[in-house]
Amino acid sequence: MLSNSQTLPVEHFVTLFDNNFLPMGLCLYQSLLELDQPFHLWILCMDELAERHLHQLVLPHVSLISLREVEDDRLLAVKPTRSRGEYCWTLTPFTPQFVFDRDASVDRVTYLDADLYFFASPEPFFEEFDRSGKHVLITEHAYDPRYDKTRRSGRFCVQFMTFRRTQEAEKVMHWWQARCLEWCYARVEGGKFGDQKYLDQWPTLFGHEVHILQQKDKTLAPWNVHYYEHLGDGCVAPVFYHFHGLRLIAPGKLLLYSGYQVGNAACVLYDAYKHRLLTSINVLRKNDIPVPYLPLRDDFIGRLLQWKRRIFAGEGYATLPNLGSID
């Protein structure tokens, strides 16, 4: 019998992050590795520190893209007007093109947010995409009605997006690139928000090119996991979980999420991610790479309420409190 790695084509993925998100980026990589399916992950390094540390780690099935190599006059012109996060959003529509430009053999590439983690193979997503006969795949937020932020953040989530190497997909991609060069900020203005609200126009503008993934219960995040737990009679089985808002805030302290009640089923997902995160941290330490932390602002700490606390002891690392959510 042939294994999955012998029967499936290599899937190409692309993500971007700076050194602050290095531990989460390593978790994403490891989750792809554990699927035992052929893949190649392209990483746009958003700062020189991330690039240097990733070069040091020499990760199999990974290619690094230097920010210096891809910044053209258009991107450099808008860079001073954007925060670091806004500039990451501005670059996101360009990442599939960076891959296509570097490897002529790539037929399709999937953009991934760096804080995704795969619990199962995304192959069913690609099978649905293939059946659609379309050229771009996007996913909805699929909000829990209690947390519906469609008006602000958009119907669709820039988290898992597949582009084929076709003229039709290129048309969509170039339109998105142009819009993000024009305006890409972390505020709501004129029906826009970052790089994301632009996608709300795609079913109208590009209905023949864009397929909307139907497997909503397989794309979970803090904003919908409790809802799908209820629909699934207490069970969830995601292909990926989007660990939105997760931060290493200090040695031994981890903020898992904020602003949501995620339910009991999500605890299993967060516990699994904590194990993987501690493994990534130990990899960094064994390679003498400092672990980056993102301390919470004082105003955020003042609003933070503890929903649930669990103590998890990892080998070679301090305990990680589970800091819960705020209402």
Secondary structure, DSSP 8 states (H G I E B T S, - for coil): ---HHHHS--EEEEEEE-GGGHHHHHHHHHHHHHTTS-EEEEEEESSHHHHHHHHHH--TTEEEEEHHHH--HHHHHHGGGS-HHHHHHHHGGGHHHHHHHH-TT--EEEEE-TTEEESS-SHHHHHHHHHHT-SEEEEE----GGG--HHHH-SEEEEEEEEESSHHHHHHHHHHHHHHHH---SSEETTEETTTGGGGGHHHHSTTTEEE-S-GGGEE-TTTHHHHHHHTTT----SEEE-TT-EEEETTEEE--SS----SHHHHHHHHHHHHHHHHHHHHHHTT---------HHHHHH-------EE--TTS--EEEE----
